[in-house]
Amino acid sequence: VRILTNPALTWALFASVLLGTHFTGFYDWALTNHDAGMFIEQPLFLITALLYYFPILGSNLQANRPSPAIRLISMSLMMIPEAIVGAVIYFSSVVLYPSFAKERPFGLDPLEDQQLAGALMWALVMIVDAAWMMVVAAEWFTSEERRGRRVDAMISAEEEAAAQEQAVS
């Protein structure tokens, strides 16, 4: 279990799946093959996302949870492959997925539809990641306050013990 929650490994796995599925023929294959989409692509995205995000956003009770600093760095770095995928889809001048090269609903041609999808993917992922990063930062500040109170209590106890010892002698 420890290796499955290693932040570096799960980051690399999730980023590889995200980039690999969108920039190879895999995504188009999954779009044209219903079973591949349902039983391979979607579970692949779900499992790798859960493996990555569980140690980053999971329970405080989790053993060996990464520090808030590591979690923030990891999430910041994850924005890079997410932004790359969204930006490439958005800025592409050709339809990247041939199965989408037919007319789309709502009057958009396939390229406009793809560019809208890329823009939404790029923007929404950044917004969601930024929100989660604020949650992690708030947890970090709270944990530092608790740690500060513990240290203050230990110092006070030591000072009180020293004062009592000095009063006795």
Buried (B, 14 or more C-beta within 10 A) or exposed (E): EEEEBBBEEBBEBBBEBBBEBBBEEBBBBBBEBEEBBEEBBEEBBEEBBEBBBBBBEEEEEEEEBBEBEBBBBBBEEBBEBBBBBBBBBBEEEEBBBEBBBEEBEEEBEBBEBBBBBBBEBBEEBBEEBEEBBEEBBEBBEEEEEEEEEEEEEEEEEEEEEEEEEEEEE
